[in-house]
Amino acid sequence: AFSLRGLDELCELHNLMLGANGYADYCQREVVVQGEAHTEEMGECKPPLTPLTFFFGDASYDPSEDDVAAFDVENFDEVMSWALANPLASASDAAAATGCAQTECERVLDLRSRLNGPGGFLNHWLSGRTRCEGTPKNLRTVKRLVAKIRGSPSLSVYGSFINTFFDKGFSFDNLRSRYTRSFYEYGAPLDGFTSYITSSEKGDQDKMFVDWWDDENLRRAYTGSGWEELQPSALITSPKLLLREFLKVATYDGILAIVPIAAVFLIVWLHTGSLLLAFATLAEQVLSLTTALFFTAGGLQIK
């Protein structure tokens, strides 16, 4: 998923979702608390959770091989655990507490600051605010750093977040992840509505959202055939949108089922010249289908 071509396609999908006309009208918005009265107001669109922030960012986000090399400190996990528990301590304090050389402790403490300090890597990864501007960071360096973090017991809290986007086969010895995922959230109430509670308002807003989804043809994000590296699939949690998607699939499959039945009917009729035989063939097809369903569901218990 994280080859250059894979990232290009992830960016294409990402920008398709965020660049849809009217996205700002339907996105889930952040809640901003204002003033001493602590009044709540709707802020910007809530950023998605996406693996793209591991690979894209401005100049202040610069994973390097020095970060990767810090993991080679002999008692890295001991030093890092101590450093995370003592965020204000110096390298000399860490050296006295853990027995590492001061220069080695400095490397670990520097990595700690780059990971969770102000503007650190974790904040950047969580921000979700990327549109894939510019060229990606060095892919090998980023993946090596992510793999080292994931394999470090002292950084397990970061590893849990990384597991969201990198599959279980990804490791320092295998810098390939076949699977990844992103989360895009939509919310209500929409403009012109005061709540998303009453059935009438909820129904109207659901319909507006589903119609917008269709108008923008966002289905092409997960049903299109133009992908090379990716095979996108979607987990939809909106009941109304899920129902419409199901009906579209059922309609398409129904047409595919009717066409061959009608074709066989016409071929038998044209070849024999007998409507009776054609209808008998049609009845045989229907009986064969129902018999197959009976034995599959009733006999084999496959549902």
C-alpha distance (Angstrom), angle and dihedral (degrees) to the residues before:
residue distance angle dihedral
A1 . . .
F2 3.81 . .
S3 3.78 103.2 .
L4 3.80 116.8 116.6
R5 3.80 90.5 -97.5
G6 3.79 91.4 45.1
L7 3.82 91.2 52.3
D8 3.81 90.5 48.3
E9 3.79 89.7 55.5
L10 3.82 93.1 43.6
C11 3.81 87.9 52.8
E12 3.79 90.9 48.5
L13 3.80 91.0 52.2
H14 3.82 92.1 43.4
N15 3.80 93.3 51.3
L16 3.79 90.5 44.9
M17 3.80 90.0 58.9
L18 3.81 96.7 42.9
G19 3.80 95.8 36.7
A20 3.79 96.6 55.7
N21 3.80 112.1 126.9
G22 3.81 107.0 -99.6
Y23 3.81 95.4 14.8
A24 3.82 89.8 137.1
D25 3.82 89.5 59.2
Y26 3.81 93.6 58.0
C27 3.80 106.3 29.7
Q28 3.80 122.8 110.4
R29 3.81 105.7 -101.8
E30 3.77 128.6 -144.4
V31 3.81 116.9 -114.0
V32 3.83 112.4 -121.7
V33 3.82 119.7 -162.2
Q34 3.81 111.5 -144.0
G35 3.81 132.3 -161.0
E36 3.78 133.3 -25.7
A37 3.79 90.5 -54.0
H38 3.80 88.1 61.5
T39 3.78 92.6 -134.7
E40 3.78 114.3 179.5
E41 3.78 121.3 -127.2
M42 3.76 133.0 175.1
G43 3.79 112.8 -103.2
E44 3.79 132.7 -176.8
C45 3.78 125.1 -33.9
K46 3.78 110.0 -72.5
P47 3.82 107.0 -105.8
P48 3.79 116.7 -115.3
L49 3.77 122.2 -116.7
T50 3.79 105.5 -113.9
P51 3.81 137.9 158.8
L52 3.80 89.1 -132.6
T53 3.81 91.0 86.7
F54 3.81 88.5 67.9
F55 3.80 89.5 63.5
F56 3.80 105.9 30.5
G57 3.78 132.1 55.7
D58 3.78 144.9 114.9
A59 3.81 125.7 -79.2
S60 3.81 92.3 -78.8
Y61 3.81 89.6 66.0
D62 3.80 104.2 70.1
P63 3.83 117.2 150.1
S64 3.80 108.5 -167.2
E65 3.77 141.2 -175.0
D66 3.83 87.1 -106.0
D67 3.80 87.2 66.9
V68 3.80 89.7 51.6
A69 3.82 92.1 46.9
A70 3.82 91.4 55.6
F71 3.79 88.1 73.7
D72 3.81 88.9 65.3
V73 3.80 91.2 72.6
E74 3.80 104.3 120.4
N75 3.81 98.2 -121.0
F76 3.81 95.7 25.0
D77 3.80 97.9 147.7
E78 3.80 92.9 48.7
V79 3.81 91.9 50.2
M80 3.81 94.2 43.3
S81 3.81 92.9 48.4
W82 3.79 89.9 51.3
A83 3.82 92.0 45.2
L84 3.81 92.9 51.6
A85 3.81 90.4 49.8
N86 3.81 91.0 48.4
P87 3.82 105.4 39.9
L88 3.82 94.9 169.1
A89 3.80 96.5 49.2
S90 3.79 123.0 111.3
A91 3.79 130.0 -129.6
S92 3.80 90.7 -100.7
D93 3.82 89.4 54.2
A94 3.79 89.7 50.3
A95 3.81 91.0 48.3
A96 3.80 91.7 51.7
A97 3.80 92.1 47.6
T98 3.80 100.0 43.1
G99 3.79 104.5 23.9
C100 3.79 96.3 -123.1
A101 3.80 121.5 138.4
Q102 3.78 111.4 -91.9
T103 3.81 92.9 -119.3
E104 3.81 89.7 52.6
C105 3.79 90.9 48.0
E106 3.80 89.5 51.5
R107 3.80 90.2 56.7
V108 3.80 91.6 52.3
L109 3.81 93.9 45.3
D110 3.79 90.5 47.8
L111 3.81 89.7 53.7
R112 3.81 89.9 48.4
S113 3.81 90.0 54.9
R114 3.79 92.3 47.4
L115 3.79 90.8 50.1
N116 3.79 103.2 47.0
G117 3.79 107.3 4.2
P118 3.83 122.3 109.7
G119 3.77 105.8 -58.3
G120 3.80 89.9 7.5
F121 3.76 128.8 154.9
L122 3.80 95.0 -91.5
N123 3.80 93.3 54.2
H124 3.78 88.9 49.4
W125 3.81 93.2 49.4
L126 3.81 91.5 48.6
S127 3.79 94.6 46.6
G128 3.81 94.1 77.3
R129 3.79 88.8 -164.6
T130 3.77 105.2 131.4
R131 3.77 134.2 119.3
C132 3.82 93.4 -175.3
E133 3.79 93.1 -102.2
G134 3.80 115.2 178.7
T135 3.76 126.8 -7.3
P136 3.80 121.1 -34.3
K137 3.80 121.5 -106.1
N138 3.78 118.6 -98.1
L139 3.80 100.9 -61.0
R140 3.79 96.1 -152.8
T141 3.82 93.1 49.8
V142 3.80 93.2 47.9
K143 3.80 93.0 48.3
R144 3.81 92.8 45.6
L145 3.82 90.5 51.2
V146 3.81 92.4 46.9
A147 3.81 90.6 49.0
K148 3.81 91.8 50.2
I149 3.80 92.0 49.8
R150 3.78 91.3 48.1
G151 3.79 92.1 51.1
S152 3.80 95.4 48.4
P153 3.84 115.9 95.9
S154 3.81 91.1 -156.9
L155 3.82 89.9 59.2
S156 3.78 97.2 44.7
V157 3.81 91.4 127.5
Y158 3.81 88.2 62.6
G159 3.78 90.7 42.5
S160 3.80 90.4 59.5
F161 3.79 89.8 57.3
I162 3.80 92.6 45.3
N163 3.82 90.1 52.2
T164 3.80 87.5 65.5
F165 3.80 90.7 69.7
F166 3.82 107.8 22.5
D167 3.78 121.1 63.0
K168 3.80 125.6 -125.0
G169 3.80 93.2 -98.5
F170 3.79 92.9 60.9
S171 3.81 113.5 104.9
F172 3.79 142.7 138.6
D173 3.80 88.9 -86.3
N174 3.81 93.4 44.8
L175 3.81 111.2 39.7
R176 3.79 92.9 -176.7
S177 3.78 128.0 104.4
R178 3.79 115.4 -170.9
Y179 3.79 92.8 -171.4
T180 3.78 135.6 43.3
R181 3.80 137.7 154.2
S182 3.78 144.3 -154.6
F183 3.81 132.6 -157.9
Y184 3.83 122.9 -138.7
E185 3.80 117.0 -177.8
Y186 3.79 130.2 -158.2
G187 3.78 125.7 -169.5
A188 3.78 151.0 -175.5
P189 2.99 163.0 -96.8
L190 3.77 93.0 65.4
D191 3.78 124.0 -150.7
G192 3.79 110.5 -69.3
F193 3.81 93.9 29.7
T194 3.78 129.4 92.2
S195 3.79 99.8 -157.3
Y196 3.78 146.8 1.9
I197 3.79 95.5 -135.5
T198 3.81 111.3 83.8
S199 3.79 114.5 77.9
S200 3.80 94.2 -123.9
E201 3.81 94.6 51.7
K202 3.79 92.4 41.8
G203 3.79 92.3 51.0
D204 3.80 93.3 48.7
Q205 3.80 92.7 48.7
D206 3.79 93.0 46.6
K207 3.80 89.6 52.9
M208 3.82 91.8 48.7
F209 3.80 90.7 51.3
V210 3.80 94.5 47.5
D211 3.83 91.6 46.5
W212 3.81 90.0 50.1
W213 3.80 90.3 49.4
D214 3.81 89.3 53.4
D215 3.82 94.6 43.3
E216 3.81 90.8 53.5
N217 3.82 90.6 43.5
L218 3.79 92.1 -133.6
R219 3.80 88.5 164.2
R220 3.78 87.1 82.6
A221 3.81 87.9 72.4
Y222 3.81 89.7 71.7
T223 3.81 105.2 16.3
G224 3.81 101.1 43.1
S225 3.79 121.4 111.7
G226 3.80 98.9 -146.8
W227 3.80 96.4 92.6
E228 3.81 121.1 108.5
E229 3.82 106.1 175.0
L230 3.80 98.2 20.5
Q231 3.78 130.9 67.0
P232 3.82 99.7 -171.2
S233 3.78 122.2 -159.4
A234 3.80 128.4 176.8
L235 3.78 134.5 -137.9
I236 3.82 104.1 -154.8
T237 3.80 118.3 -164.5
S238 3.82 99.0 -179.8
P239 3.84 105.3 100.6
K240 3.80 94.4 -152.8
L241 3.80 93.5 48.0
L242 3.81 90.6 44.5
L243 3.83 90.2 52.4
R244 3.79 92.0 50.5
E245 3.80 91.3 48.5
F246 3.81 89.9 49.7
L247 3.82 92.1 50.4
K248 3.81 91.2 50.2
V249 3.79 91.5 51.6
A250 3.82 91.9 44.6
T251 3.81 91.8 49.1
Y252 3.79 92.2 49.4
D253 3.81 92.9 46.9
G254 3.82 90.2 45.7
I255 3.79 91.0 55.3
L256 3.79 90.4 48.2
A257 3.81 88.8 52.3
I258 3.82 95.5 47.4
V259 3.81 96.7 48.0
P260 3.85 97.2 64.3
I261 3.82 91.7 43.0
A262 3.80 90.7 52.6
A263 3.81 90.9 44.2
V264 3.83 92.4 54.4
F265 3.82 90.2 47.3
L266 3.81 91.9 52.8
I267 3.82 94.5 43.9
V268 3.83 92.4 52.1
W269 3.81 91.3 46.3
L270 3.83 93.4 48.7
H271 3.80 94.1 45.3
T272 3.81 97.6 44.4
G273 3.78 100.8 26.6
S274 3.82 87.5 -138.9
L275 3.79 122.1 121.1
L276 3.80 88.4 -169.9
L277 3.82 92.2 61.0
A278 3.80 90.7 42.6
F279 3.81 91.7 53.9
A280 3.80 90.3 44.0
T281 3.81 88.6 54.3
L282 3.80 89.9 48.6
A283 3.81 90.8 50.8
E284 3.82 89.9 48.4
Q285 3.82 90.6 54.4
V286 3.80 92.0 50.1
L287 3.82 92.0 47.0
S288 3.82 90.9 47.7
L289 3.80 90.5 52.5
T290 3.81 94.5 48.4
T291 3.82 91.4 45.2
A292 3.80 90.9 50.9
L293 3.81 90.5 49.5
F294 3.81 90.8 48.7
F295 3.80 94.8 52.2
T296 3.81 93.2 41.0
A297 3.81 95.7 50.2
G298 3.81 101.0 26.6
G299 3.78 103.7 31.7
L300 3.79 103.7 29.6
Q301 3.83 94.9 28.5
I302 3.81 91.3 -133.3
K303 3.79 110.2 150.5
